[in-house]
């Protein structure tokens, strides 16, 4: 019996290792493609989430602006301030007391209902949202008036991790 030391090594032909290399190469390409597609899917989902958050902020912002009840005007004004930012918020805060007084004096009630909303533009943490809504208003001495359709362009900015109304333009 021999211990195998006297055996000569067998050379493998180069063609025998080629299928092995092809399988490894194909596997590497498949892993890279899967990773790239996964990354693209993640980017698309993030973009969709960003757009949805901006649309929601635009909807909430115009609803806050158009749903005012003189009996709860302090809370309504605070809701507007909480959902806004920048110069828009600063300007509204300066006028808040006269706004409240006018709503109470007129015994004004209005309710906004969003019909449609969609993103117009997105640039980083800023965007513009188009919102169409119907507003029903009543005042002392003037019961329910005809509904009014409003179209708005709402600028959205991110502040403290939340998207808020930075400007409202009636179009």
C-alpha positions in Angstrom: 0.0 0.0 0.0 1.3 3.4 -0.8 0.7 6.6 1.1 -0.1 8.6 -2.0 3.2 10.5 -2.0 4.3 8.8 -5.1 1.2 10.0 -7.1 1.8 12.7 -9.5 -0.5 15.8 -9.4 -3.1 15.8 -12.1 -3.3 19.0 -14.0 -6.8 20.2 -14.8 -7.4 21.6 -18.2 -8.1 25.4 -18.2 -11.5 24.7 -19.7 -12.6 22.8 -16.5 -12.4 26.0 -14.3 -14.1 28.2 -16.9 -17.7 27.1 -16.0 -16.9 27.8 -12.3 -15.7 31.3 -13.2 -18.7 32.0 -15.4 -21.1 31.0 -12.6 -19.2 33.2 -10.1 -19.2 36.1 -12.6 -22.9 35.7 -13.3 -23.6 35.5 -9.6 -21.7 38.7 -9.0 -23.6 40.5 -11.8 -26.9 39.2 -10.4 -26.0 40.4 -6.8 -25.0 43.9 -8.2 -28.2 44.2 -10.3 -30.3 43.2 -7.3 -28.6 45.7 -5.1 -29.0 48.5 -7.6 -32.7 47.7 -8.2 -33.3 47.6 -4.4 -31.6 51.0 -4.0 -33.7 52.5 -6.9 -36.9 51.1 -5.3 -35.9 52.7 -2.0 -35.3 56.0 -3.7 -38.7 55.8 -5.5 -40.5 55.0 -2.2 -38.8 57.9 -0.4 -39.8 60.3 -3.2 -43.4 59.0 -3.0 -43.4 59.4 0.8 -42.0 62.9 0.5 -44.7 63.9 -2.1 -47.4 62.3 0.1 -46.2 64.3 3.2 -46.2 67.5 1.3 -49.7 66.9 -0.1 -51.0 66.1 3.4 -49.4 69.3 4.8 -51.0 71.3 2.0 -54.4 69.8 2.6 -54.1 70.2 6.4 -52.9 73.8 6.0 -55.8 75.0 3.7 -58.3 73.1 5.9 -57.0 74.9 8.9 -57.3 78.3 7.1 -60.8 77.6 5.9 -62.4 75.8 8.8 -63.0 78.5 11.4 -65.7 78.6 14.0 -66.1 81.8 16.1 -67.0 79.6 19.1 -63.6 77.9 18.9 -61.6 80.6 17.1 -58.7 80.4 19.7 -58.1 76.7 18.9 -58.6 77.3 15.2 -56.1 80.1 15.1 -53.6 78.0 17.1 -54.1 75.1 14.6 -53.2 77.6 11.8 -50.1 78.7 13.6 -49.0 75.2 14.4 -49.3 74.1 10.7 -47.4 77.1 9.3 -43.9 78.4 9.2 -41.7 81.4 8.1 -43.1 84.7 7.1 -46.6 83.3 6.5 -46.7 82.2 10.2 -45.2 85.5 11.4 -47.7 87.6 9.5 -50.6 85.5 10.6 -49.5 85.7 14.2 -49.4 89.5 14.0 -53.0 89.6 12.7 -54.3 86.7 14.9 -56.1 88.9 17.5 -57.9 91.1 15.0 -58.8 87.9 13.0 -60.3 86.4 16.2 -62.2 89.6 17.0 -63.6 89.8 13.5 -64.7 86.1 13.5 -66.5 86.6 16.9 -68.1 89.9 15.9 -69.5 88.4 12.7 -70.3 85.0 14.4 -68.6 83.5 11.4 -68.4 79.8 10.7 -66.7 78.3 7.7 -65.9 74.7 6.7 -63.4 73.8 4.0 -63.5 70.5 2.2 -60.6 69.5 -0.1 -61.7 68.3 -3.5 -58.3 67.6 -5.0 -54.7 68.0 -4.1 -51.4 67.2 -5.8 -47.7 68.1 -5.8 -46.7 70.8 -8.4 -43.0 70.9 -7.6 -40.5 69.4 -5.1 -37.0 70.7 -4.4 -35.4 69.1 -1.5 -37.4 69.9 1.7 -39.5 72.5 -0.1 -42.4 72.1 -2.5 -45.6 73.5 -3.9 -48.9 71.8 -3.7 -52.1 72.6 -5.6 -55.2 72.3 -3.6 -58.8 72.7 -4.7 -61.4 73.0 -2.0 -65.0 74.0 -1.4 -65.8 76.4 1.4 -69.2 76.8 3.1 -69.5 80.0 5.2 -72.2 81.4 7.4 -72.3 84.6 9.4 -74.7 86.3 11.8 -77.6 87.6 9.7 -76.5 85.6 6.7 -77.2 81.9 7.0 -75.5 79.3 4.9 -74.2 80.9 1.8 -73.5 79.2 -1.5 -70.4 77.0 -1.5 -67.4 78.7 -3.0 -64.7 76.8 -4.9 -61.1 77.9 -4.2 -58.0 76.9 -5.9 -54.7 77.4 -4.0 -51.0 77.0 -4.5 -49.5 76.2 -1.1 -45.7 76.5 -0.6 -44.4 73.8 1.9 -41.2 74.0 3.9 -39.8 71.5 6.4 -39.4 72.8 9.9 -38.4 70.7 12.9 -39.0 67.4 11.0 -42.5 68.4 9.9 -43.8 69.9 6.6 -45.7 73.2 7.1 -47.3 75.9 5.1 -44.9 78.7 4.2 -47.3 80.6 1.8 -50.7 80.4 0.3 -51.6 81.8 -3.1 -55.2 81.9 -4.3 -55.3 81.1 -8.0 
